[in-house]
Amino acid sequence: MAEVGAARMRTNAGPGRLLIAVYLLFAIAATSRAGLQIATRFDEAPLAYLLSALAAVVYIVAAAGLARAGHAGRRVALACCAVELVGVLGVGAFSLARPDLFPDETVWSGFGSGYGYIPLVLPVLGLAWLWKTR
């Protein structure tokens, strides 16, 4: 019976595996996008491309934190999900208020509209999963 309770506490079990997979998918997508943009067109939209690189780092570290599943992993994932939520809300609002500063999209611009708003929903799901498995 104790094993069932312990398994319930793990962030990398059950639906947590799907959440980790989505974070890894976004880590790959954001890293690829940011890397290509920074390498080939950095002077066109440096702020946008650096924000995409930041998003990539957040996705990578969040996936690692969720996958690790221990106390330290949970704290890392919590911090990343919080940073991600603030980032997507802040960049989303700022990109709509000052589109001149975003001549090209970031992962978080327009609240993640270029990615089907998944960047807006993902940190909420991450925080909800961390709450549920606490």
C-alpha positions in Angstrom: 0.0 0.0 0.0 2.9 2.4 0.7 4.1 1.9 -2.9 0.8 3.2 -4.3 1.1 6.4 -2.2 4.8 6.8 -3.2 4.0 6.3 -6.9 1.2 8.9 -6.7 3.8 11.4 -5.4 6.1 10.9 -8.4 6.0 13.6 -11.1 7.4 11.2 -13.8 4.6 8.6 -13.5 1.2 8.4 -15.2 0.2 11.6 -17.0 3.5 13.1 -15.9 5.2 11.1 -18.6 3.0 12.8 -21.3 3.8 16.2 -19.7 7.5 15.4 -19.8 7.2 14.4 -23.4 5.5 17.6 -24.4 8.2 19.6 -22.5 10.9 17.7 -24.4 9.1 18.3 -27.7 8.9 22.0 -27.0 12.6 22.0 -25.8 13.6 20.5 -29.2 11.4 22.9 -31.2 12.5 26.0 -29.3 16.2 25.0 -29.3 16.1 24.3 -33.0 14.2 27.5 -33.9 16.3 29.7 -31.6 19.6 28.2 -32.8 18.8 28.6 -36.4 17.5 32.2 -36.0 20.4 33.3 -33.9 22.9 31.7 -36.3 21.4 33.1 -39.5 19.4 36.2 -38.7 20.2 37.5 -35.3 20.4 41.1 -36.4 16.8 41.1 -37.6 15.2 40.4 -34.2 17.7 39.9 -31.5 15.2 40.2 -28.6 12.8 37.7 -30.1 15.5 35.2 -30.8 17.0 35.5 -27.4 13.6 35.1 -25.8 13.1 31.9 -27.8 16.5 30.7 -26.6 15.4 31.4 -23.0 12.2 29.5 -23.6 14.2 26.6 -24.8 16.3 26.5 -21.7 13.2 26.7 -19.5 11.6 23.8 -21.3 14.8 21.7 -21.1 15.2 22.3 -17.3 11.5 21.9 -16.6 11.5 18.5 -18.4 14.6 17.4 -16.4 13.0 18.5 -13.1 9.7 16.7 -13.8 11.7 13.6 -14.9 13.9 13.6 -11.9 10.8 13.4 -9.6 12.6 13.9 -6.3 12.4 16.9 -4.0 15.0 18.8 -5.9 13.4 17.9 -9.2 10.1 19.1 -8.0 11.5 22.4 -6.9 13.3 22.9 -10.2 10.1 22.1 -12.1 8.1 24.4 -10.0 10.5 27.3 -10.6 10.6 26.6 -14.3 6.8 26.4 -14.6 6.5 29.7 -12.7 9.1 31.4 -14.9 7.5 30.0 -18.0 4.0 31.2 -17.0 5.3 34.7 -16.1 7.4 34.7 -19.4 4.5 33.7 -21.7 2.2 36.2 -20.0 4.7 39.0 -20.0 6.1 38.4 -23.5 2.7 37.7 -24.8 1.3 41.0 -23.5 4.5 42.9 -24.5 4.5 41.5 -28.0 1.0 42.7 -28.5 1.6 46.1 -26.9 4.9 46.7 -28.7 4.9 44.7 -31.9 7.7 46.9 -33.3 10.1 45.2 -30.8 9.1 41.7 -32.2 9.6 41.8 -35.9 9.7 38.0 -35.8 7.8 35.6 -33.4 9.1 34.0 -30.3 7.8 30.8 -28.7 6.0 33.0 -26.2 4.9 36.0 -28.4 1.2 36.4 -28.8 0.8 34.1 -25.8 2.2 31.2 -27.8 -0.2 31.7 -30.7 2.3 30.3 -33.2 2.3 27.1 -31.3 -1.4 26.7 -30.8 -1.3 28.5 -27.4 0.3 25.4 -25.9 3.0 27.6 -24.4 0.2 29.3 -22.4 -1.4 26.1 -21.3 1.7 24.1 -20.6 2.9 25.9 -17.4 -0.6 25.8 -16.0 -0.7 22.0 -16.6 2.8 21.7 -15.1 1.9 23.6 -12.0 -1.4 21.6 -11.7 0.5 18.3 -12.0 3.0 19.4 -9.4 0.1 20.4 -7.1 -1.6 17.1 -7.6 1.5 15.0 -7.0 2.7 17.0 -4.0 
